[in-house]
């Protein structure tokens, strides 16, 4: 499985994704959705942007809620899709002041859009009800209809509306959403969406695009030949993300896979997880934050900042690494190894997703290493060990030097872990004298 997965990962990252600048690092991403939803205002978002930049974010994304038509603005999901103009009721001076503030903090700016959709309560639908795909009496999904992307006039309208935003404002990123299924199978819908994205990319080649469709509903190599990042799921529950990311690595490299640190109490599951676990799960992929950062305790902010600094120090090699899923004897552990392209270093993430059935952890065997080489390995977060972890586990107190053969056959012993713990082990080849 790892052999097939690595070939998919490399093919997508190295041959399909249309990077405008391969040397540009993947940016630490802040998205405001689970902080404010559609309740947007300048004072709130600039305060959050201040905290995001201080912790380490490098891009600020304004999510759903910024637009509106003549009659209505976007206050919930029942109105305004299709009316791609900045809502003067929320943003009387346009988005310029917010963008200037974000740029002043050293971050770039991104914007949420959902071009292929329309609400019946919108200026666009009132003017062009015939532009909707499917019968007029269809059941709505999320309060919206799909636009018929097979119609040239629809694509022209959307290109003009989005290109106007990209021309007026210094936007370097678009989160492109698609929040309902089609009312009927229609290949012209896909071809039309691809044509629109292709045209926008020609006009604005430096803009990155994230494919986000009801969470992870549209992640395929066709759309990823036109976009640069995916959103795997609208669940920010780190325990759920652990498995989602693990299985997605059968096809997707870390460089395109966005993963965000969510709120202390997850909005989709209600589960409460530590900041350390949430941050390390997000650090497995293209790191981002999606929570109200003003609510963080000093300890949480320090932990998030520490993991962010670690990720920035390692992202250059991690974003071009192979992700190798590890066979684990304990089903309560989900683990992977990310191996640098030159084979000189690696990082292991071992997430405890539930309580183990046995008393002591089973050895974790690695893969993909040079059996004849020696590696220095180090546990990056020994402080995560719970009170029960009183045994003499060597990695808790020191680094070790072991051969690749030893690491892949006998494995490594980790401390006891509570559910919701992520062990992070770094390794690098030792140069022989």
PyMOL commands that set and color helices and strands:
alter all, ss='L'
color gray80, all
select helices_A, chain A and resi 2-16+33-36+42-55+96-104+123-127+129-131+152-168+187-203+223-225+238-248+254-256+275-282+293-295+298-318+382-384+394-396+404-409
alter helices_A, ss='H'
color red, helices_A
select strands_A, chain A and resi 29-31+59-62+108-113+117-118+145-146+173-176+208-211+229-231+257-261+286-289+322-325+333-339+345-352+374-379+400-403+421-429
alter strands_A, ss='S'
color yellow, strands_A
deselect
rebuild
show_as cartoon
